[in-house]
Amino acid sequence: MRKLTPTLTQSGLLAVLLQRQRYKVIQLVQRRAHRKQMHAALWNTLAWPYRALTTPRLVGDSAEPFVGTVPRRT
């Protein structure tokens, strides 16, 4: 009489392998999302001074007086 080797499904190995594969996929997705958030936070931190220096300003936004203004008489 020959001894039969159980299949993956019969031994329960298939369930274990699928469970581990699913866990690894979930971990990969979570790592990617976290990395994307960290990248965005770092980029925003580094880019705000550039944006602050290069944004267009209004004409009357300057603290310096206009050249050639006439002082008021009181």
C-alpha positions in Angstrom: 0.0 0.0 0.0 1.3 3.4 -1.1 1.3 6.4 1.3 -0.3 9.4 -0.4 1.2 12.8 0.1 -1.5 15.4 1.0 -2.0 18.3 -1.4 -1.4 21.9 -0.4 -5.1 22.4 0.3 -5.4 19.2 2.4 -2.3 20.1 4.5 -3.5 23.6 5.1 -0.3 25.1 3.6 -2.2 26.9 0.9 -4.2 28.9 3.5 -1.0 29.8 5.3 0.7 30.8 2.1 -2.2 33.0 0.9 -2.5 34.6 4.4 1.2 35.5 4.3 1.0 36.8 0.8 -2.0 39.0 1.7 -0.2 40.3 4.8 2.9 41.2 2.7 0.7 43.1 0.2 -1.0 45.0 3.0 2.3 45.9 4.5 3.7 47.1 1.2 0.6 49.3 0.6 0.9 50.8 4.1 4.7 51.5 3.7 4.0 53.2 0.3 1.3 55.4 1.8 3.5 56.3 4.8 6.4 57.1 2.5 4.2 59.3 0.3 3.0 61.2 3.4 6.5 61.8 4.6 7.7 62.9 1.2 4.8 65.4 1.0 5.5 66.8 4.5 9.2 67.1 3.7 8.6 68.8 0.4 6.1 71.3 1.9 8.6 72.1 4.6 11.4 72.8 2.1 9.3 74.5 -0.5 7.4 77.1 1.6 10.4 79.6 1.8 10.7 79.5 -2.0 6.9 80.1 -2.4 7.0 82.9 0.2 9.9 84.7 -1.7 8.5 84.2 -5.2 4.8 85.0 -4.7 3.6 88.2 -6.5 3.1 91.1 -4.2 0.5 93.9 -4.2 1.8 97.4 -5.1 0.9 99.0 -1.7 2.2 96.0 0.2 5.7 97.5 0.7 6.6 99.2 4.0 8.9 101.6 2.1 7.5 105.0 1.1 7.1 105.9 -2.5 9.9 107.9 -4.1 9.0 111.6 -4.6 6.0 111.8 -2.2 5.3 115.3 -0.9 5.1 115.6 2.9 1.8 116.9 4.3 1.5 120.4 5.7 -0.1 120.6 9.1 
